[in-house]
Structures are given as structure tokens and as C-alpha cells.
Amino acid sequence: MDTNLLTILITLMANQRPPPQTDPVSINMVLLIIAALAPTLAALAAWLKARAAVTGVKEVHLAINSRLDEWLKLERTQGVETGRQEERKAAVDRKQA
């Protein structure tokens, strides 16, 4: 929270103190406390939600990366095997020629 806003809220709360002869809790004091707590709680909830979203994104990122790694290993293995088969075929063709 901005320090200027905090200073204003504290000043308003101090000015709303009731005189000693009246009810110690005035409605204005309660409203000021609620007005100060509501945005703070909303910001905390938004921060927790964003933190949970980051965790979900990391999990999806890891899952996709692991699948891509598997796919690349498979492609490399198939490419090497295809190359070996072509070399064998070329060797057999040279022997026959």
C-alpha cells in the first residue's frame, strides 16, 4: 500500500476517535478499517491466484518439454537406423556391381 495512503488512513482513523463519554467504537472507525482491509485482502487473493497459475504453467512446460525430448530421441534413433540401412544397401549394391 502506498505510504501516503496509509498516512491518510491513520490520520482519518485518529481523527474519528470518539470522545471518552461516548461509545468507544464508532461506525466511521469500522468503515475505515473495512475500507483498509478489503483492498489488502483482494491483493493477497490475486497474488495467491497468480502464484498458483505460475505453478500450473511450469507443470505444463515440463510435460511438453519431456514429450518433445522423447520425440527428438525417437527421430534421431530412426534417422540413424535409416542411415545404416542405406549404407548396407549401398554396400550390397557395390558388391553386386
N, C-alpha and C positions, 0 to 999 in steps of 0.2 A: 504494500500500500504506500502511496506517496506520503512523504513525511509532512508536507503541507496539509494534506487532507487529514492526516492523523492529528496534527496540531489543532486543526479546526474542530474536529470531533471532540477532542479532550476539552477544549475551551468551551464548547457548547454544553458538554456534559457537566462541567464545573459550574457553569452559569445556571444550569437547571436544577441545582441542588435546592431542595425545599428549605424553608426556614425551620428551625428546630421545633416549633409548636405544631407543625402540620404533619401529614402523612410522610414517612421517610422515602417512599417510592412514588415518584410522580409518573404519570403516563408519558410525559416527554422524555424522561430518562429511559424508560423501557423502549420507547420508539427509537431513540438514538442508539441504544445497544443493538436492537434488531437491525437497524439500518447499517450498522457497522459489521455485524456478523453475517448477514445474508451474502454480500459480495465475496467475503472471505471464504465462506463455505462453498459458494459456486466456483470460485477459482480453484479450491482444493479438489473438488469433484472433477473439474475439467483436467487438472493435472494428472489425477489418478487414471482417468479415462485415456489420456494421451499416452501415459506410461504403459497401459495395457495394450494399446494399439501398437506401440513400438515392439513389444514382445511378440505379438502376433506376426508382424512384418518380418521379424528376424527368423521366426519358425518357418514361414513360407519361403524366405530366401534360402535357408539351409536345405529345405526339401527340394527346391528347384535345382540348386547347385549340385546336390548329390545325384539327382537324376541325370543332369547334364554330364557330370563326370562319368557315370556309368555308360551313358550313351557314347561319349567320346572314346572310352576304353574299348567298347564293343566295335566301334567303327575302325579304330586303329588295328585291333586284332583281325577284323575281317579284311582290312586293306593289306596287312602283312601276309595273311593266308592267300589272298588273291595274287599278290606279287610272287609268292613261292610257287603257286600253281602255274603261273605264266612262265616262270623260269624253268620249271620242269618240262613244260610243254615245248619251250624253245630248245631245251637241251635234247629232248626226244626228236624234234624236227631236225636238229643239226646232225644227230646220229644217223637218221634215215636218209639224209641228203648226201 
